[in-house]
Amino acid sequence: RTLVILDEVHHGGDALSWGDALREAYEHAERRLSLTGTPFRSDTAPIPFVRYEPDAAGVRVSKADYTYGYGRALRDGVVRPVLFLSYAGSMRWQDQHGEEMSAGLGEDNTKDITAQAWRTALDPEGEWMQQVLRAADQRLTEVRRDVPDAGGLVIATDHEAARGYAALLEHLTGVRPALILSDDKGASDRISSFSESDERWMVAVRMVSEGVDVPRLAVGVYATSSSTPLFFAQAIGRFVRARRRGETATVFLPTVPKLTALAHALELERDHALDRRADADAEQGDGMTEDERLMAEAEAEDRASEELTGYKFRAISSEAQFDKVLYDGGDFGYAAEVGSLEELEYLGLPGILDHDEVAAVLEQRAAKQSRIRDARGRGALDDGHRTVEPVHRSLKEQRTLLNSLVGLYARQTGQAHGQVHSELRRSCGGPAVAQATAHQIQQRIDMVRRRLH
């Protein structure tokens, strides 16, 4: 009689040979216990010995005999509550055709514009990363008041970015952070050394995922272009392990729709699907999400276009803006300038909070932020900052508004609609309306409004 225990069994689908070998070796075992903290994959490779059943849409999904998810673990005090501090901002870059583009991270832009704005935000040379790392370091200082050995982790896309982020942190703190690169033979020893120390920061290239245990990590910066649910869950899993009740985790991330959706869905229990769902945000056949595919395509196109045009993608400038806090499926707070009193309300949250206290404290901070905004609006507060208005209008709504205003102006002047659109494009720059960003469309809206009045 044999009991076979398979830990992290989702890796059994990593290659056909793995699955075949596992089945051949253990198919006839009397009992099998399959365990995993992430019971899903970024592809449709079946996981050995897992039962799949069709859901309401006919998609075959995995069925576990017993599930102990994040939501229950949170109630039991086994894991920490995770607060996501989302940052938007203004981005400018040169595309592969040599045209200068601008867009707001967090605006309702096309997916390719969002991918390029996201890429610009993650540039180590830009202000966005510097401002977000400074905010994250402030947050870590606050957490360490209650948890003296709390550490922070920056997750980078590649080695070049990781080195850039490490240099930024050294400049901000005066201390060089631990740098973990996948091709470094001493990477595992360096992670262990960091885990046992009280150093503030570690920078790693994606490799800090499952199997890496650094319980003191309490603050994270998600500075990678990866947006698969599997990688996101594994990355956030580095911050959730509670050592004592009341510890919280804070993760800083860019306001990218795919990432904020994953943050909102943190407590949802996922299963592995053997069939593709027919939705635009589904992961691609190569295991990449639509956002990652667009990012990869943009980079490949840049390399090809550089040879033909002499131009390549180049981040020009970026500026961060505090957007909101995401917690337990809800949004808290209002858009605010970096360094403002409103942002500090959230950076200064206590490092020790029970999960059932977090939402109430966030609501209190949002109310206080509202009072600060009101005081500034009345002129009763002059703190050197302005009140930032979030972008409420969607890209579709902006296009509709622009077309309506163009129609009014065309009737006033007797011009054709197309002629007015062409004049606005020449005056404001940028591509045709269908390819224009929210910022570019807003510039044309502002111009045609001035002409109407």
C-alpha positions as CSV (number, residue, x, y, z in Angstrom):
1,R,0.0,0.0,0.0
2,T,1.5,3.3,-1.1
3,L,0.7,6.9,-0.4
4,V,2.3,9.4,-2.9
5,I,2.4,13.1,-1.9
6,L,2.8,15.5,-4.9
7,D,3.5,19.1,-3.8
8,E,3.0,22.0,-6.2
9,V,1.3,19.5,-8.5
10,H,0.4,22.2,-11.1
11,H,4.0,21.9,-12.3
12,G,3.1,18.4,-13.5
13,G,1.8,20.0,-16.7
14,D,5.0,22.0,-17.4
15,A,5.9,19.6,-20.2
16,L,4.2,16.5,-21.8
17,S,7.2,14.4,-20.6
18,W,6.6,15.5,-16.9
19,G,2.9,14.5,-17.0
20,D,3.6,11.2,-18.8
21,A,6.4,10.3,-16.3
22,L,4.2,11.1,-13.3
23,R,1.3,9.0,-14.6
24,E,3.6,6.1,-15.4
25,A,5.3,6.2,-12.0
26,Y,2.3,6.8,-9.7
27,E,-0.9,5.9,-11.6
28,H,-1.2,2.6,-9.7
29,A,-0.5,4.0,-6.2
30,E,-3.1,3.1,-3.6
31,R,-3.5,6.8,-2.6
32,R,-2.3,10.1,-4.0
33,L,-2.3,13.4,-2.2
34,S,-1.9,16.3,-4.6
35,L,-1.1,19.7,-3.1
36,T,-0.7,23.2,-4.6
37,G,-1.0,26.8,-3.5
38,T,-1.9,27.9,-7.0
39,P,-4.3,25.3,-8.5
40,F,-4.2,26.8,-12.0
41,R,-1.9,27.3,-14.9
42,S,-1.3,30.0,-17.6
43,D,-1.9,27.4,-20.3
44,T,-4.3,24.5,-21.0
45,A,-1.8,21.7,-20.3
46,P,-3.7,19.2,-18.0
47,I,-2.4,18.6,-14.5
48,P,-1.8,14.9,-13.8
49,F,-4.3,13.2,-11.4
50,V,-6.6,16.2,-11.3
51,R,-10.3,15.8,-11.9
52,Y,-11.8,18.2,-14.5
53,E,-15.6,18.9,-14.8
54,P,-17.4,21.2,-17.2
55,D,-18.8,24.4,-15.8
56,A,-22.0,26.2,-17.0
57,A,-20.2,27.5,-20.1
58,G,-18.9,24.0,-21.0
59,V,-15.4,24.9,-20.0
60,R,-13.6,22.0,-18.3
61,V,-12.2,23.2,-14.9
62,S,-10.3,21.5,-12.1
63,K,-12.2,20.4,-9.0
64,A,-10.4,20.1,-5.7
65,D,-11.5,17.7,-2.9
66,Y,-10.6,20.3,-0.3
67,T,-9.8,24.0,-0.7
68,Y,-8.4,26.4,1.9
69,G,-8.3,29.8,0.2
70,Y,-6.9,33.2,1.0
71,G,-10.3,34.5,2.3
72,R,-10.6,31.8,4.9
73,A,-6.9,32.0,5.8
74,L,-7.3,35.8,6.3
75,R,-10.2,35.2,8.7
76,D,-8.2,32.6,10.6
77,G,-5.2,35.1,10.9
78,V,-2.9,32.8,8.9
79,V,-2.2,35.4,6.2
80,R,-2.0,39.2,6.2
81,P,-4.5,41.5,4.6
82,V,-2.9,43.1,1.4
83,L,-3.5,46.7,0.6
84,F,-2.7,47.7,-3.0
85,L,-1.6,51.3,-3.5
86,S,-2.3,52.1,-7.2
87,Y,-0.4,54.9,-9.0
88,A,-1.3,56.5,-12.2
89,G,0.5,59.4,-14.0
90,S,1.5,61.2,-17.2
91,M,3.7,59.4,-19.7
92,R,5.5,60.6,-22.8
93,W,7.5,58.4,-25.2
94,Q,8.7,58.2,-28.8
95,D,7.3,55.3,-30.7
96,Q,9.0,53.2,-33.4
97,H,7.9,55.6,-36.1
98,G,9.6,58.5,-34.4
99,E,6.3,60.1,-33.3
100,E,6.1,61.5,-29.8
101,M,3.1,60.1,-27.9
102,S,1.6,61.0,-24.6
103,A,-1.0,59.3,-22.4
104,G,-2.1,59.0,-18.8
105,L,-1.5,55.7,-17.1
106,G,-4.9,54.8,-15.7
107,E,-6.8,56.5,-18.5
108,D,-9.2,54.4,-20.7
109,N,-6.8,54.0,-23.6
110,T,-6.4,51.3,-26.3
111,K,-4.5,48.2,-25.2
112,D,-1.4,49.0,-27.2
113,I,-1.3,52.6,-25.8
114,T,-1.7,51.2,-22.3
115,A,1.1,48.8,-22.9
116,Q,3.4,51.5,-24.1
117,A,2.5,53.9,-21.2
118,W,3.1,51.0,-18.8
119,R,6.5,50.3,-20.4
120,T,7.3,54.0,-20.0
121,A,6.3,54.0,-16.3
122,L,8.6,51.1,-15.5
123,D,11.7,52.9,-17.1
124,P,14.3,53.2,-14.3
125,E,15.3,56.6,-15.7
126,G,11.9,58.1,-15.4
127,E,10.3,60.1,-12.5
128,W,7.4,57.6,-12.1
129,M,9.6,54.8,-10.7
130,Q,11.6,57.2,-8.6
131,Q,8.4,58.7,-7.1
132,V,6.8,55.3,-6.5
133,L,10.0,53.9,-4.9
134,R,10.2,56.9,-2.6
135,A,6.6,56.4,-1.6
136,A,7.2,52.7,-1.0
137,D,10.3,53.5,1.1
138,Q,8.2,55.9,3.2
139,R,5.6,53.2,3.7
140,L,8.3,50.7,4.8
141,T,9.6,53.2,7.3
142,E,6.1,53.5,8.8
143,V,5.6,49.8,8.9
144,R,8.9,49.3,10.7
145,R,7.7,51.5,13.5
146,D,5.5,48.5,14.5
147,V,7.5,45.7,12.8
148,P,11.2,46.6,13.1
149,D,12.5,44.0,10.8
150,A,9.9,44.5,8.0
151,G,11.5,44.3,4.5
152,G,10.6,45.4,1.0
153,L,10.8,43.7,-2.4
154,V,10.9,45.3,-5.8
155,I,9.9,42.8,-8.6
156,A,11.6,43.8,-11.9
157,T,11.0,42.6,-15.5
158,D,14.7,42.1,-16.5
159,H,18.2,42.4,-15.2
160,E,18.8,45.9,-16.6
161,A,15.7,47.2,-14.9
162,A,16.6,45.5,-11.7
163,R,20.0,47.1,-11.6
164,G,18.4,50.5,-12.3
165,Y,15.9,50.1,-9.5
166,A,18.7,49.0,-7.1
167,A,20.6,52.1,-8.0
168,L,17.5,54.3,-7.3
169,L,17.0,52.7,-3.9
170,E,20.6,53.2,-3.0
171,H,20.3,56.8,-3.9
172,L,17.1,57.2,-1.9
173,T,18.2,55.3,1.2
174,G,22.0,55.5,1.2
175,V,22.1,51.7,1.4
176,R,22.6,49.3,-1.5
177,P,19.7,46.8,-1.5
178,A,20.1,43.1,-2.0
179,L,20.1,42.4,-5.8
180,I,18.9,39.0,-6.8
181,L,19.5,38.0,-10.5
182,S,18.5,34.7,-12.0
183,D,21.9,34.0,-13.6
184,D,23.8,34.7,-10.3
185,K,25.0,31.4,-8.8
186,G,24.7,32.9,-5.3
187,A,21.1,34.0,-5.7
188,S,19.6,31.5,-3.3
189,D,22.2,32.2,-0.6
190,R,21.6,35.9,-1.0
191,I,17.9,35.4,-0.5
192,S,18.5,33.4,2.6
193,S,20.9,36.0,3.9
194,F,18.3,38.8,3.3
195,S,15.6,36.7,5.0
196,E,17.7,36.3,8.2
197,S,18.8,40.0,8.3
198,D,17.0,43.3,9.0
199,E,18.0,44.9,5.6
200,R,15.3,47.1,4.2
201,W,15.1,46.3,0.5
202,M,15.6,43.4,-2.0
203,V,15.3,43.8,-5.8
204,A,14.7,40.6,-7.8
205,V,13.9,39.6,-11.4
206,R,10.7,37.6,-11.3
207,M,12.4,34.6,-9.7
208,V,11.1,35.4,-6.2
209,S,8.0,33.3,-6.6
210,E,6.8,30.0,-5.1
211,G,9.3,28.1,-2.9
212,V,11.0,31.4,-1.7
213,D,10.1,32.1,1.9
214,V,11.0,35.5,3.3
215,P,8.3,36.0,6.0
216,R,9.4,39.5,6.9
217,L,8.5,41.0,3.5
218,A,5.8,43.5,4.2
219,V,6.1,46.1,1.3
220,G,6.3,45.3,-2.4
221,V,6.6,47.2,-5.6
222,Y,5.2,45.3,-8.6
223,A,7.5,46.8,-11.3
224,T,7.2,44.0,-13.9
225,S,5.3,43.7,-17.1
226,S,4.0,40.2,-16.2
227,S,0.2,40.1,-15.8
228,T,-0.7,36.4,-15.8
229,P,-2.9,35.4,-12.9
230,L,-0.5,32.7,-11.9
231,F,2.6,34.9,-11.7
232,F,0.6,37.7,-9.9
233,A,-0.7,35.2,-7.3
234,Q,2.7,33.8,-6.7
235,A,4.3,37.3,-6.5
236,I,1.7,38.6,-4.0
237,G,2.1,35.3,-2.1
238,R,5.6,36.5,-1.0
239,F,3.9,39.2,1.2
240,V,0.9,37.5,2.7
241,R,2.5,35.1,5.3
242,A,1.6,36.3,8.8
243,R,4.1,35.8,11.6
244,R,1.7,37.4,14.2
245,R,-1.8,38.6,14.0
246,G,-2.3,42.2,12.9
247,E,0.6,42.4,10.4
248,T,-0.4,43.9,7.1
249,A,1.2,43.9,3.6
250,T,1.3,46.8,1.1
251,V,2.0,46.4,-2.6
252,F,2.5,49.4,-4.9
253,L,1.5,48.8,-8.5
254,P,0.8,50.8,-11.7
255,T,-2.8,51.6,-12.5
256,V,-3.1,49.1,-15.4
257,P,-6.6,47.5,-15.8
258,K,-5.3,44.0,-15.9
259,L,-3.3,44.4,-12.7
260,T,-6.1,46.2,-10.8
261,A,-8.5,43.5,-11.8
262,L,-6.2,40.9,-10.4
263,A,-5.8,42.9,-7.2
264,H,-9.5,43.1,-6.8
265,A,-9.9,39.4,-7.4
266,L,-7.2,38.4,-4.8
267,E,-9.7,36.6,-2.6
268,L,-11.4,34.7,-5.4
269,E,-10.6,31.0,-5.6
270,R,-9.3,30.0,-9.0
271,D,-9.4,26.7,-10.8
272,H,-7.4,25.5,-13.8
273,A,-9.4,25.6,-17.1
274,L,-8.6,23.1,-19.9
275,D,-10.4,25.1,-22.5
276,R,-10.0,28.7,-23.6
277,R,-12.8,31.1,-22.6
278,A,-14.0,33.4,-25.3
279,D,-13.1,36.8,-23.8
280,A,-10.7,39.5,-24.9
281,D,-8.6,39.4,-21.7
282,A,-8.0,35.7,-21.8
283,E,-4.4,34.4,-21.7
284,Q,-2.9,33.6,-25.1
285,G,-1.9,30.1,-26.2
286,D,1.7,30.8,-25.3
287,G,0.8,31.5,-21.7
288,M,0.9,35.3,-22.1
289,T,-2.0,37.6,-21.4
290,E,-3.2,40.1,-24.0
291,D,-1.3,42.9,-22.2
292,E,2.0,40.9,-22.2
293,R,1.5,39.9,-25.8
294,L,1.1,43.5,-26.8
295,M,4.1,44.5,-24.8
296,A,6.2,41.7,-26.5
297,E,4.8,42.6,-29.9
298,A,5.6,46.3,-29.4
299,E,9.2,45.5,-28.4
300,A,9.6,43.1,-31.4
301,E,8.2,45.7,-33.7
302,D,10.5,48.4,-32.2
303,R,13.6,46.2,-33.0
304,A,12.4,45.6,-36.6
305,S,11.4,49.2,-37.2
306,E,14.7,50.6,-35.9
307,E,16.5,49.0,-38.8
308,L,14.1,50.5,-41.3
309,T,13.4,54.0,-39.8
310,G,16.3,54.6,-37.5
311,Y,13.9,55.2,-34.7
312,K,13.2,53.0,-31.6
313,F,10.9,53.1,-28.6
314,R,12.2,55.7,-26.1
315,A,10.7,56.7,-22.8
316,I,10.8,60.5,-22.7
317,S,9.3,61.4,-19.4
318,S,7.0,60.1,-16.7
319,E,5.3,61.5,-13.6
320,A,3.5,59.6,-10.9
321,Q,0.2,60.4,-9.3
322,F,-1.4,58.6,-6.4
323,D,-4.6,57.0,-7.7
324,K,-6.3,54.9,-5.0
325,V,-6.1,52.1,-2.5
326,L,-7.5,48.7,-3.5
327,Y,-8.6,46.4,-0.7
328,D,-11.1,43.5,-0.4
329,G,-12.6,44.2,-3.8
330,G,-13.2,47.9,-3.1
331,D,-11.6,51.2,-3.9
332,F,-10.7,53.8,-1.3
333,G,-9.4,57.3,-1.6
334,Y,-9.1,59.9,-4.3
335,A,-6.4,60.9,-6.9
336,A,-3.7,63.1,-5.4
337,E,-0.3,64.5,-6.1
338,V,2.8,62.6,-5.0
339,G,4.0,64.0,-1.7
340,S,0.7,65.6,-0.8
341,L,-1.1,65.3,2.5
342,E,-3.7,63.1,0.8
343,E,-1.1,60.5,-0.3
344,L,0.6,60.6,3.2
345,E,-2.7,59.6,4.8
346,Y,-2.3,56.2,3.1
347,L,1.5,55.9,3.4
348,G,1.1,56.5,7.1
349,L,-1.4,53.7,7.8
350,P,-0.4,51.7,10.9
351,G,1.7,48.6,10.3
352,I,-0.4,46.6,12.6
353,L,-4.1,46.3,11.8
354,D,-6.5,43.3,12.1
355,H,-8.1,42.5,8.8
356,D,-11.6,43.5,10.1
357,E,-10.2,47.0,11.0
358,V,-8.6,47.7,7.6
359,A,-11.7,48.8,5.7
360,A,-12.9,51.0,8.5
361,V,-9.5,52.7,8.8
362,L,-9.4,53.2,5.0
363,E,-12.8,54.8,5.0
364,Q,-11.7,57.2,7.8
365,R,-8.6,58.1,5.8
366,A,-10.7,58.7,2.7
367,A,-13.0,61.0,4.6
368,K,-10.0,62.9,6.0
369,Q,-8.6,63.2,2.4
370,S,-12.0,64.6,1.3
371,R,-11.8,67.3,4.0
372,I,-8.2,68.2,2.9
373,R,-9.4,68.6,-0.7
374,D,-12.3,70.8,0.5
375,A,-10.1,73.0,2.6
376,R,-7.7,73.5,-0.4
377,G,-10.6,74.3,-2.6
378,R,-11.9,77.0,-0.2
379,G,-8.4,78.4,0.1
380,A,-8.2,77.5,3.8
381,L,-5.2,75.2,3.1
382,D,-2.1,76.2,1.1
383,D,0.3,73.2,1.2
384,G,1.9,73.8,-2.2
385,H,-0.2,71.0,-3.8
386,R,-3.2,71.1,-6.1
387,T,-6.3,68.9,-6.0
388,V,-6.1,66.3,-8.7
389,E,-9.2,65.3,-10.5
390,P,-9.3,61.6,-11.7
391,V,-10.2,60.7,-15.3
392,H,-13.9,59.7,-15.1
393,R,-14.7,59.8,-18.8
394,S,-14.0,56.7,-20.8
395,L,-12.2,56.7,-24.2
396,K,-15.4,55.8,-25.9
397,E,-17.3,58.7,-24.1
398,Q,-14.5,61.1,-25.1
399,R,-14.7,60.1,-28.7
400,T,-18.5,60.6,-28.6
401,L,-18.1,64.0,-27.0
402,L,-15.5,65.1,-29.5
403,N,-17.7,64.0,-32.4
404,S,-20.7,66.0,-30.9
405,L,-18.6,69.1,-30.5
406,V,-17.2,68.8,-34.0
407,G,-20.8,68.4,-35.3
408,L,-21.8,71.7,-33.6
409,Y,-18.7,73.5,-34.9
410,A,-19.3,72.2,-38.4
411,R,-22.9,73.5,-38.4
412,Q,-21.7,76.9,-37.2
413,T,-18.9,77.2,-39.9
414,G,-20.4,75.2,-42.7
415,Q,-17.3,73.0,-42.8
416,A,-17.5,69.2,-43.3
417,H,-16.9,67.0,-40.2
418,G,-13.8,65.5,-41.7
419,Q,-12.3,68.9,-42.4
420,V,-12.8,70.0,-38.7
421,H,-11.2,66.7,-37.5
422,S,-8.2,67.2,-39.8
423,E,-7.7,70.8,-38.6
424,L,-7.8,69.7,-34.9
425,R,-5.4,66.9,-35.7
426,R,-3.0,69.3,-37.4
427,S,-3.2,71.8,-34.5
428,C,-3.0,69.4,-31.6
429,G,-0.9,66.6,-33.2
430,G,-1.3,62.9,-32.8
431,P,-2.9,60.2,-34.9
432,A,-6.5,59.9,-36.1
433,V,-9.3,59.7,-33.5
434,A,-9.5,55.9,-33.6
435,Q,-5.8,55.6,-32.6
436,A,-5.6,58.7,-30.4
437,T,-5.1,58.5,-26.6
438,A,-7.5,60.0,-24.0
439,H,-5.1,62.9,-23.5
440,Q,-4.8,63.7,-27.2
441,I,-8.6,63.6,-27.6
442,Q,-9.0,65.8,-24.6
443,Q,-6.7,68.4,-26.2
444,R,-9.0,68.4,-29.3
445,I,-12.1,68.7,-27.1
446,D,-10.6,71.7,-25.3
447,M,-9.6,73.4,-28.6
448,V,-13.0,73.0,-30.3
449,R,-14.7,74.2,-27.1
450,R,-12.6,77.4,-27.3
451,R,-13.6,77.9,-30.9
452,L,-17.3,77.4,-30.1
453,H,-17.1,80.1,-27.4
